[in-house]
Amino acid sequence: MPGPRGPMGRSYLTDEEKKNAPKVTPALLKRILSYLRPYWRQLLLVLLCIAVSSVCGLFPAILTGRIIDEGLIGRNLEALIRLILITLLLNLGSNLINVGQNYLNSWIAQHISYDMRNQMYRHLQKMSQRFFTTANQGDIITRMTSDISGVESVITNTFTSILSNAITLVVAVIAMFQKSWILALVGMVAVPLFILPTRVAGKTRWKLAGEAQACNDEINGILNETLSVSGQLLVKLFGREDREYARYREANGRMIRLNIRERMAGRWFFMLLSTLTNVGPMLLYLVGGILIMRYDSSLTVGDITVLVSLLSRMYGPVNSLLNIQVDWIRSMAMFTRIFEYYDMKAEIDDRPGAKELTNAKGEVRFEHVRFSYDGERDILKDISFTLKSGDCVAIVGPSGSGKSTIVNLIPRLWDVSSGSVTFDGTDVRDLTLHSLRDEIGVVTQETYLFNGTIRENLLYAKPEATEEEMLAACRQANILDFIEQQPDGLDTMVGNRGLKLSGGEKQRISIARALLKDPALLIFDEATSALDSISEAAIQAAINPLIEERTSILIAHRLSTILAADEILVVRDGRIVERGTHKELVGAGGTYQELYETQFSKAIDME
């Protein structure tokens, strides 16, 4: 990403960028070039365009001398017209080549960006649940968007700018020395007079601009905190209006003072810049005039004009090339950040030789399973149980006991630390992820619907599903009546994350989506816990018939659901502390009875 820029577009490295500058190795460069390799033909054409365009761009300045000497001073109209036409044609040719070069640059940059985005998205899809629960969401999006977009800038701007400026500078210096080595040396001496003060003044402006930006960020923070719905309410309730106003006024005053200093520094800078840019040409006119008048030099007025023009053309390339280190470090840092993500290993992936799960029955077995998120504190400790095909197991326990973690191990959202989880007699780690997850339908407490229609959300589970299959799944999920009441039926928009629907409606569509998948195993993870009593009853009416005909696992707090299970597993502190039927457990005086008295029994009146 581009860093702070001073006047004339000059960039400077921040202290953090200097500290974290990446180490450039042959391996890193080779890896970067690997993205350019498929487009080497287009790159060669770009190089040719840059070379021809740079040379053609300087010829009009060189021909200016002949226009003056042969055409104007020599009073040769034919030569004047011919030289002017050649100059115009060269300008036109240079501009046309630039258009072609810009197209090729954009084409190459966009295709490399396309390749890198596809690679990044595919790689992120393979990352485990651990990655998405620990990584910063904003950082993931930044690397997918801003960082990879920055690669386009490296190719279209940095790469071509370095080549174009280097060629322009070399050709300009050669042309100057061919005209007059004395004046060429004078011109070389004049360049630092322009560059050095520019850098000093530019750093001053950049520093002031950075301070002003920091102050502006502080002001935005105050506005976000105190003028938001929650923030302004807190300010009112605690009577802090005067304090917040004073804080805002002080920061606003600092920003105004910094802005004034920065703009005045800019005025002084541009005054200095304007003066210094005239020093070089004046020196050339002075020395050239002395050579012509005192030493009977072969120099002509046209030659001096050409030298002045070439010197002026050198300022930009020299200025730009002095920034090579800055652009280079930023470019390498950008690639390094992208490669950091590429190099993250997929924690959960298909093992070599993993086999496809076919004719699934849904039998699940946990054998002495231990699991830890961080490798230090065990969340699950020696979990063992068997779920036979067609049966239903309910998992209950206090919040944070590990219930959801148990069911997340079956579709391999996480992998066990030790022990094994088998599906139809095969360790889930020996099955392909796609075939395993195809046979598992999960309905979670937090339902996620895409911003689209009900039909589109259902088809996410089975893209080739027919209208009849969708309606049948909706009927089983107890949501068909609601859909038929909507003017657009299955084409009803659900809104972003399903915001146009109630919690119960979203949950039943989620159940229909899972059913359309036709999995061998259905998992309901607290599917009714966040709903009101009416929505909960509608969901329960949908769930009860399903668990009678399918292999299922329930994490539930509703008594009727638990009673329908063939076995109840009571989990506490990562262990199965009790197991059995409701009748066996309710009077045993353990965790289940405690849960029954404090949680489950509250639902009896609703049964």
N, C-alpha and C positions, 0 to 999 in steps of 0.2 A: 504494500500500500504506500502511496506517496507520502513523504514526510513534509515538514514545514518548508515553505518556499520563501525566499527573500525576493528582492527586487530583480527585475529582468528574468524572473522565473528561476533564479538560482536556488538550489536546494542545499540544505545543511543537515547533517546527521544530528539527531538528538543524543543526549548523554546515554540514554538507555540503548539506542541503536548502536552507538560506539561500543558499549559494554557487551552487547549481545551479538556483535557482528559474527556471522557464521564462518567456520573454517572451510575455506575453499580447497577441495581436494580433487585429484584427477577423477576419482570415482564419482564425485558430485557432478563435475562437468560432463563426464561421459553419460551420466543418467539424464541430464538436461538435454544433451544433444540427441539422445534416443528419441525424444519427442519431435525433434526437427528432421530426423533421418527420413521418415516417409515422404517428406516434402522437399527433398534435396534439389529436385529439378526446378521447382518454383523458387527456391532460395537462390540458386545460381542465376536465374533470370532477374531476381531482385538485385543481386550484386551488380550485374551488368547494367541494369537501369540506373542504379545509384552512381556508378562510375561515369556513365555517359551523361547523365543529367548534371552531375557536379561539374564536369568539364565544360559542357555546353553553357552552364549558368555563368561561368567566368569569361567566356569568349566575348560577350557583349561589352564587358568592361575593358578587355584588351583591345577590341576594335574601336573603342571610343578615341584612342590615341590617333588612329589612322583617319577617323572621321575629321578630327581637328586638324591634323597636319596635312593630309592629302586633299580633303574636301573643302574645309573652310579656309585655312591659311593658304593652301595651294590653289584655291578658287577653281577646283575641278568638280563641276556639277555632276558629271557622269560617275566619277568615283564616289562622290558624296551619296548619290542615290543608290549606287550598288552596295556600298558599305552599310547604309541604313537598312536596305532590304535584307541583307545577310544577317544583320543584327536582329531584326524582327523575326526572321525565320528561325534563328537559333533560339530566341526567346520562346517562340511558339513550340519548337521541337522539345526544348527542355521542359516546358509546362506539360506537354502531352505525355512525355515520358514519366513525369511526376505523377500524372493521373494513373497511368498503368502501374507504376510502382506502388502507389497507395492502394490500388485495388488488390494487387498481389499480396501486399503486406496484410491487409485486412483478411484476405482469403486464408492465408497461412495461419494468422493469429486465431481466427475464428475456428478453424479446423483443429488446431492444437488445443484450444480451450474446450471444444466439443469432446475431443478424446479424453482430456483430463477430467472433465465433469462426469462423463460416463464412467470412467475408471473409479473416481471418488465415490459416486453414488452406489455403484455395484459393490465396492469395498465396504462402505458403511452398512449396506444391507446385511453383510455377513458378520458384522460385529455383534457381540453378545449383549444380553440385557445389562450386564455389568457396565459396559461402556456407556450406554445411554442413561444409566442411573447415576453415573459419576461424572461424565463429561459435561461441560457447560454447553447448553443448547445454542447460545449465541455464538460460541466459538465454532461449533460444528457448521452453522449456517455461514459464518464469515469465511471459513476455509472453502466452502462449496461455492461461494459467490465472489466476495471481494478479492480473496487471494488468487483465485483462478482467473478472475477478470484482470487482475494486475499482470498476469502473464501476457495477456494481449498487449498491454501497454509496453512491456519489455520488448516484445517483438516489433510492434508497429512504431514505437518511439525510440527507446533506448538503443536497440540494435542498429536500426537504420540511421539514427542520429549520429552515432559514433562513426559509422562508415562514411556517411555523407560529409560530416565535418572534417574528418581526417583527410579525405580525398580533396575537398575544397581547399584546405589549408596547405597541403603539399603542392597542389597545382598553383595556388596563388604565390607561394614562396618561390617556386621555380621560375614563374613568369616574372616576378619582381627582380630576381637576380639576373635574368636574361636582359632585362631593360637596363639596369644599373646596379652593380653590386654595392656601390657606395650608398645610394638611396635605399636600397633594400636593407642594409645594416641599420641605417637611421630609422627605418620603419620598425625593425625588430626591437630597437631600443625604446621606441615609443609605446609598444604594446604593453609592457609592465606598468607604464604610467597610467594606463586605463584600467588594467586588471586589478592591481593591488588595492588602490583606494576603493574600487567597487566591492571587493570582498570584505574589506573592513566595514564600510558603510552598510553593506548588505547584512552582515552578522548583527550589527546594532539594531537594524530594523527588525530582523528576525527575532531577536531576543525580546524586544518590546512587543512584537506581535504575539509571541508565545505567552508573555505575561498577561496581555489583554485577553487572550483566549482562555487562559486559566481562570481569570476573573469572570469572564462571561459564563464559563461552565459553573462557577460558584453561584452566579445569579440565577441561571437556569435551575440549579438544584434547589435554591430557595423557592422559586416559583412553583416547581413540581411538588415540593413538600407542603407548601402553605396554601396553594390555590387548588389542590385536588379536592375531591369530595370529602375524603376521609381527613386530609390534612387541615382544611379550613374549619372542619367541625371540631377537631382537637384544639386548634388555636382559639376558637370561640369559647369552648368549654373551660379552658384554663385561663382565659382572659389575657392572651399573650399578643394581642394585636399590635400594641405599641412596641414591644420588644422585636417582633418580626419586621415591623416597618423600619425601625432603626437599623436592623441588620441589613435589610435590603438597600436602604439609603446609603449606608457606608460602602457596600460593595459596588453599587451603581456609581458613586462618586469616584472610587478608585478606577473603575473601567473608563470613565470619561477622561480622567487625567492621563491614563495610559494611551488612550486613543489619540489625544491631542499631541502627546510626545511622539508617538509613532508617525503621525501625519506630518509633523514639523520636521522630524528626522528625514522623512521622505522628500520633503521640499528641498532641504539642504543637500540631500543625496543627488537628486536629479539636477540641481544647479551645478554641483561638482561634476557629475557625469557629463553634462552638456559641455562644460568647459574642457574636460580632459579628452573628450572625443575629438575636439578640434586641435589639440596639441600636436598629434601625429601628422595630420595633413599640413598644418602650418610649418612644422619642421621640414617636411618634404618640399614644400614650396620654397622655403628659405634656402635650404641646402641646394635644391635643384636650380634655383635662380642664381645663386653664387657660382655654381658650376657652369651654367650657360653664359653668364656675364663676364666672369673673371678668367675662366680657364678654357674658353672656346671649346666647350664640351660638345660632343656629338649629340647630346640630349636635345630633345625637342619639347615644345610645350605639350604636345600630345603624349609624349612618354611620361612626363611628370603627372599629367592628368590620369593616365592609366595606373601609375604607381599609387596615387592617392586613392583611386577607386578600389584597387586591390587591397590596400591597407584597411580601408573601411570594411571590406568584405571579410577580413580576417578576424575582426573583433568578435563577431558572433561565434564562429567555430572554436576560437581559443577559449572563450568564456564557457562554451558548452563542454569542451574536452576537459576543462579543469574540474568539471563535475563528474567525470567518469567514475571516480572512486565512490562517490555518493550513490550514483545510480547502480553501480556494480554491486555494492554491499546490499542495497535494498532489494535488488533483483535476486541475489543469492539467498537473502533471508526469506524472501517470498517462496522460492522453490523449496527451501529447507522446511518451512512450515507445512507446505503441502505434502512433502515426502514423509514428514513425521507421521501424518495420518496414514499414508499409503503403507508405511512400515509397521503399523500396529497389527499384530497377529490376530486373526480371527480365533477367539478363544473356543468357540463352539462351531465345528464344521464337520463335514462328512469325513469319516475315517477312510483310509485306503481300503478298498474291498467292501465298503458298506453295502448292505443289500437292501433291495426294495421290499417294503412291507406290502404283502398281498393277502387278500381274503381275510382281512383283520376281524378278530372276534372281540377285542377290547379287554382282554385279560391283563391285569396289571399286578406286578409283584414288587414290593420293596424288601430288600434284604440287607439288614444292618447298615442302613444309610446314615451317613454323617455328612453334614454340609456346613460350610462357613463362607461368608461373603468376603472376609478379609484374610482368611487363612489363619486367624488367631482365635476368634471367639466362635464357638460352634452354635449355629442356629438350630440345627437338627442333630439329635444324638441317638444313634442306634434305632432308627425307625424301621420296623418290619411289619408288613401286613400283605394280604392277598385279596385282590378284587377279582372274582370270577366273572366270566362273560355273562351278561344279563343281570348281574346283581347291582346293588346300590350301596355305597358306603357314605355315611355322613361323618364329617370331621368337625368336631366342635372344640372349643377351648377359649381361654381368655384372649383378649387382644394382644398381639405380639408373641403368641406362643409358637408360631411357625406353620400355621394352617395353609396359608397361601403359598408359602415356600414349598411345601410338600407337593402341591398340584403343579407348580411351575417346573418341577424337575421332570415331569412326565413328557411334555413336549420339548424338553431340553432348552428351556429359556435359560436355565442354569444347568451345570453338570455337578454330580455328586462329588464330594471330597473323598469319600470312600464308600464301600458297599456297592450296590447296584440297583438299578430300576429296570425291570424287564417289561416288555410289551409283547403279549402272545408268546412268551417264553424266550424272547431275544432281548439282550441288553440294548436299551434305546441308543447307546453310543455306537452300536454296530448296525443301526438302520440309517438309511438316508433321511436327512432332516425333512425333505419334501414329502416323502411317503409317510413318515411318522406323523407329521403335523396335519396331513390330509385326513387322518383318521381320528383326529381329536378336535372336538368343538368346545370352545370355552366361552362362557357368558360371565363377564366380570361385573363388579359393583359399579365401576366407572365406565359407562357405555360410551363408545366413540363411534359417531356417525360422520361420514364425509359430507361436505357441503354439496348436496346433489338431491336427487329424487329418492323415494323409497325403493324404486326399482333398481337404481344404480347401486344403492347400498346392499341390497339383497344379492345382486349379481356379482358383487365382490367375492362372495363365497363360492359361487359356481357360475362363471361367465356364460356357459352354454345352457343354463337352466331355461326351461320353457315357462310360459305364462301359467300353465296348470301346476307345475311344480312350485312356483313361487306362491301361488294362491293356497296350495295345500300346506306349505310350510307356515304361511301366515295364519291359516285356520288352526293349525296345531299350536301356534304360539298365542292364540286368543287375541289376535290383532286384526283379523280380516274384517270384522264389523266396522271398526274405526276406518279402515282404508276405503271400504265401499261407501262410507258416508262422505268422503272427500270428493269434491268436484273433479279432481284430476286422478283419483284412484292411486294406482301404483306410481304415477308420475307426479305425485305431490312432493313439493320441495320441503326438505327437512331443516334447511338453514345450516349455518356454520355450527358444527359439532351437535347438530340436531336441536338447536335452540328453539325452533318453532314447534317442538313437540314437548309434551309433559315427560317427566321422568319415567312413568309407567309405560307410556307409548314407545319411548326410545328403547326401554329394556325389552319389551315384547318384540320389537323389530330386530333387536340384537339376537333374541332367542330364535326368531324365524330365520335369520341369516345363518346361525349355527346349524339349524336343522336342515337348511337347504344344502349344506355341505355334506349331509348324510354321513356323519362320522360314526365310527365304532364305539367311541367313548365320548360322553358328554360331561363337562365339568361346569358346575354352577358355583362361582366364587362370590358368596355374599350377594347374590343377585337381587335381593329384595331389601337389603338393610337400610338403604337411603331413601326409601319410598314411604309415602303416606299409606294409611291403612287400606284405602280403596284400591290404590294402584298395587299394593302388596297382594291383596286378595286376587286381583286379576292375574298377576304374575304367577301366583301360587296355583291358580286354576290351570295355567298353561304348563307348569312344571310337573304337577302330580301325575298326569297320564304319561308323560315322557319317561319318567324314572321307572315306570312299571314295564316299559317295553325296550329300554336301552340300558346298556352298561353305563353307570353314571357315578359321579362323585359330587357330593354336596358339601359346601362349606356354608352352614346356615345357622340362623338364630331363631327360626320359626319352628314351633313344636310340631306342627303337622308334617312338615318336610322331614324332620328328624325321625318321626314315628314311621314314615314310609320306607326308611332305609333298612336294608337287611342287617347291617352292623353299624354301630356307632363307635368311632374312635375318638377318645378324649385326649387332646394334646395339651401339655403344659410344660413350659420351659424347654421346648424342643424334644420332648419325649412323649410316647404314647403311655399315659399313666393308667388308663382304663379302656376297656373295650367290651362290647356286648350290645344287647338290645336295651331299649328304654326301660322296660320292666326290670331288667337285671341291674341296671345302673342307678335308677332313681332312688332306691332305698339303701344304696351301698354306703352312703355317708362320705363320698369322695368329692372330687372336683365336679363331676357331672351333677350330683345333687345340689351342689352350691350354685352351679350355673342355672339349674332348673328353678331353684327358688328365687334367684335374683334376676333372671333374664327370660327363660323359656316360659315360665308360668304366667308371665304378663300377657302372653299371646293367647292364653286359653279362652278368654272371653270372645276372641275374634274367630275361633275355630268353628 
